[in-house]
């Protein structure tokens, strides 16, 4: 993960960008949109997400293992919504792919997609922790 601090010539504010392994950029400003700009509330939302997302991932894994398409659809949908709140499009798209597999009932290749999601979620986890802890 790389942290880049930039300043716009036309503005005095500096923006911290977190670049994850896939080259996706997360900015604190973009992430704060989901909480109306309230940094303290953002920290609380992130803390809850970081605590809850492993449970969501476990449900997705169990749905794939048991070939429960309905459970995969619902679990991936829930995770996708949470992910998009933080502006992580890569992880969100992978969760959406699993959701669509669940909707269609065709879980062919779901394990491979799940492993890609695990990798993206690890990257998102570190990026969110970095944003909340404010390390440079």
C-alpha positions in Angstrom: 0.0 0.0 0.0 1.3 3.4 -0.9 0.2 6.7 0.6 0.3 9.8 -1.5 -0.5 13.3 -0.2 -1.3 15.8 -2.9 -2.3 19.4 -3.0 -4.2 21.0 -5.8 -2.8 24.2 -7.2 -6.2 25.8 -7.1 -7.0 24.7 -3.6 -5.3 24.8 -0.2 -6.6 21.5 1.0 -4.5 18.4 0.8 -6.0 15.0 0.0 -4.6 11.8 1.3 -5.0 8.9 -1.2 -4.5 5.3 -0.3 -3.5 3.0 -3.2 -4.2 -0.6 -2.6 -2.6 -3.6 -4.3 -4.9 -3.3 -7.4 -4.0 0.4 -7.9 -7.4 1.5 -6.7 -7.4 4.8 -4.9 -9.4 5.5 -1.8 -9.6 9.1 -0.4 -10.8 10.1 3.0 -12.9 12.7 1.4 -14.7 10.1 -0.8 -15.1 7.7 2.1 -16.6 10.4 4.3 -19.5 11.0 1.9 -21.3 8.0 3.4 -21.4 9.7 6.8 -22.0 13.3 5.8 -18.4 14.3 6.4 -18.4 13.4 10.1 -14.9 11.9 10.8 -15.7 10.5 14.2 -18.8 8.8 12.9 -16.7 7.5 10.0 -14.3 5.9 12.5 -17.2 4.2 14.2 -18.7 2.9 10.9 -15.3 1.6 9.9 -14.8 -0.1 13.3 -18.2 -1.9 13.0 -17.4 -2.8 9.4 -14.0 -4.2 10.3 -15.6 -6.3 13.0 -18.5 -7.5 10.9 -17.1 -8.2 7.5 -15.3 -11.4 8.5 -18.8 -12.8 9.5 -20.1 -11.7 6.1 -17.2 -13.4 4.4 -17.8 -16.6 6.4 -21.4 -16.6 5.2 -20.4 -16.2 1.6 -17.8 -19.1 2.0 -20.4 -21.3 3.6 -22.9 -20.6 0.9 -20.4 -21.6 -1.7 -19.4 -24.7 0.2 -23.0 -25.8 0.7 -24.0 -24.6 -2.8 -26.7 -22.5 -1.3 -27.4 -19.9 -4.1 -30.0 -18.0 -2.1 -27.6 -17.5 0.8 -24.8 -16.5 -1.6 -27.0 -13.9 -3.2 -28.1 -12.4 0.1 -24.7 -12.5 1.8 -22.8 -11.1 -1.2 -25.4 -8.3 -1.6 -25.0 -7.3 2.0 -21.3 -7.2 1.8 -21.4 -5.3 -1.6 -23.5 -2.5 -0.1 -21.1 -2.1 2.8 -18.0 -2.1 0.5 -19.5 0.5 -1.9 -20.0 2.8 1.1 -16.2 3.1 1.3 -15.8 3.7 -2.4 -14.0 0.4 -3.1 -15.1 -0.4 -6.6 -12.8 -3.4 -7.1 -14.1 -5.3 -4.1 -17.6 -4.2 -4.7 -17.5 -5.6 -8.3 -16.3 -8.9 -7.1 -19.0 -9.1 -4.4 -21.6 -8.2 -7.2 -20.3 -11.0 -9.3 -20.9 -13.5 -6.5 -24.3 -11.9 -5.9 -25.2 -12.5 -9.6 -24.0 -16.1 -9.4 -26.3 -16.6 -6.4 -29.2 -15.0 -8.2 -28.7 -17.2 -11.3 -28.2 -20.4 -9.2 -25.0 -21.1 -11.2 -22.1 -21.3 -8.7 -19.6 -22.5 -11.3 -16.3 -20.8 -10.5 -17.6 -19.2 -7.3 -14.7 -20.4 -5.2 -12.2 -18.7 -7.5 -14.2 -15.5 -7.4 -14.4 -15.8 -3.6 -10.6 -16.0 -3.3 -10.3 -12.8 -5.4 -12.7 -11.2 -3.0 -10.6 -12.4 0.0 -7.6 -10.7 -1.5 -9.4 -7.4 -2.2 -11.0 -7.4 1.3 -7.6 -7.8 2.9 -6.4 -4.8 0.9 -9.5 -2.8 1.8 -9.1 -3.7 5.4 -5.6 -2.2 5.5 -6.6 0.9 3.5 -9.5 1.6 5.9 -7.3 1.1 9.0 -4.8 3.4 7.5 -7.4 6.1 6.8 -8.9 5.8 10.3 -5.6 5.8 12.1 -4.3 8.7 9.9 -0.8 7.3 9.4 1.3 8.8 6.6 
